[in-house]
Amino acid sequence: MLNGIWLSFFLVSFAAALWQWLGMGDAEVFSRLVASLFDMARLSVEIILVLVGTMTLWLGFLAIAEKAGLIRLLARVLDPLFSRLMPEVPSGHPALGHISMNFAANILGLDNAATPIGIKAMHSLQSLNPSTTTASNAQILFLVLNASSLTLLPVTIFMYRAQQGAAEPTSVFLPILLATCASSLVGLLSVALMQRLKLWHPVVLAYLLGGALALGLLLAALAGMSAQALAATSSLVGNLTLFGIVIAFLVIGALRKVNVYDTFIEGAKEGFSFTISLLPYLVAMLVAVGALRASGVLDAGLDGVRWAVAGMGWDARFIDALPTAFIKPLSGSGARAMMIETMDTFGVDSFAGLLAATFQGSTETTFYVIAVYFGAVGITRIRHGLGCALLADVAGMLTAIGVCYWFFG
């Protein structure tokens, strides 16, 4: 499936470029296409250079956590849930600990920490996979939940809004929270349907209802805070948790007689080799996305949506923010650029600016996640993984539109 999607990006881009040249007289379209190939290849290298550092750092700390037995402890905590959601993963397997740490990092909005931990989790799951090229059920569930981007503390979105001069940078906190919860729920339900998972099992229901109760209590605690207090709390909790995890790894490792320095170096070496192996997959995906954008296909799609909405007499204000939604599954940096451009064009506190920020925080960059996570273990046949992930994206985006009309009129 990934092969067909990748090829279609180039063919659609070429067809659109031919039309612009022959039908509209735009002789520069092919120069933009070629320039986008080199630009995306350069961007891929820049991303890898940043990822080398974060991957090396976090896999070093993860190596300490593994030797100290923390991964096994987390696995035991999550074992009752994932033994039913991922029945092919043996009880107490280290993959469960890696998965739990990845989810914790995503929930707190710690993207730099989540990616290397997620790749480590995918490697652990691949050790149980009987196929070297076809994704297992457990890998698909893990990928879809990552692509749905369940985030409780979208600190980076607050930062971008503050940089653009927003009166209340955290005003999108609750809309993002509701949209990302909808995305994750639809992602889980779609995978459960495809894999015939028994979500009504009492143990699974206990975990899900417990999570829902915790979310409700969090919302109740945060609802009464001012925008300034909420921003300060979000930043403090995220940073304190991140550094607290590092200190916990080091202290517990030292107490259990682990040579923390040597263990860190061993894990860091592994992180460097992991990251370099991702470059071909990242280049392949980003150059295809760049061609699609440079060909004008996305702009044409936006005009089509605007025409359809106007014909039905609906409120069309959401269309100005759709470029962020369209590009988010394809390119994180592109979606970020579109969000900032929308804020700059229409105003950071305009409806379009608020909705673009909500889009940015409601889902993950699906094709990037697929390229990095599956590429790291050599998976080429992704089965129903892409369909479920895109369904979660659509749910998150539709919810984002609805809650922004609700919150911001």
Steps between C-alpha positions, in 0.01 A plus 500: 500500500778744590659436161179597320445811711858619449480449124162672479640815663748540215255408223233740629761775538625442144146502357419823683823659380424404138159663528648819642759511221283406200165627620595807702832602345700468822846415370660522844307213659761236420779712644299521823454123498871433452590759765261332745681166455833650605341711774332196655817292472688774687221524759523122554868531587428792735232297678734202533776719644261623771363151556851354541547705814163429656510132402849458643401680820178310572616155399794552734262568789274215390794261520542600866128448563516154346798387708338642813185294437268797448388381159396165646312681778304709250429187299343334805280805561369502144501125451127447584396759238738426215480124543144547369563780250822335376451128564810405298729688744611264781425594857777716648674565168718820495294633208216576743725723707627685193144550377387641835790747512428611143135565584599694812734722296231561235236585760730762651581647158867395523548426127879484511487232766207308349659430160813314614302307763240414235765368261642290782150363563457419132830309503382306805174412323691403187693241701164321542389546139522179291529713182788733419295720264133476607370695800363293788170582673685636802717727285194634318317579825809671640548705183135610476493613863818700435355651183188609691726711725329486841646815656389659827765774513559651151769737626651559155167629366480746788854613419419570134188694594694704752766579239226628269369733772189313613310667783451160669740241352331213687146573382522198265585259783154346544415489127827315431437264791151410376615460139798279583287282730250450216782412261651245739162342579413458131848360433461242775147404395594464132797274580286302744244446226760386245680273749184389686632615836270453798476852641203398714718271710475610866876561529511716186192691610656561841808659343296706252254620762787576736662710231173679433460574873856635523436719196181632654677586825779673307249708307323592822828608659611706202166650404510765770854619426577825325679490166826607662475237774412230248798586281734502799360169628529333159861604460595409856335157492655410165853607584491374858371161387762471228795582724346301785499191278868551424589535870288196589684289241839611632422467871323165477772371268771606745313345795479173310876501435475588130803675349287785372768673294617192308141385451403842365786486248392153381142614446612824334705308242191301413299820460751642251483192276119492519470860387731479200303202369185718484636745242400312180142454622471863606639631170259279303193628684592869519596540133163349402319742732705791365406414141131482593515842661706667225268371227205696641288193570433608859388848392266347243349275767442800726319691224280197439401481866425874506273466195313204653451671836381822339252302291347346812471836674721402796724721708824488299734661753664164575631472143771760563658261753472185288853517351634408844258206518581381146876509548514375861477128409776552241753740651538629855726787398267589212196502728686713752588746224139507382376561855736794546412635155127482586560681829703767321244546221174496695621580853615271778170538687278482192277198452732368227806551722339323796379212284840458331663469845238243601561301180873504571452356848219254430683238289850384417688505168370162386723438198808615691414263786453214254827580320703526822344226715451237231812606314707447813417128494473449124120461482365557148156334519295705745162325446216697662736729693473797263122481465442494876751782555339721235155429645630623837637811326162577344325454836744737668462765230120485493492523880741794486263687267201426721658596831650821356156612383378408849776677692568798271172548315 
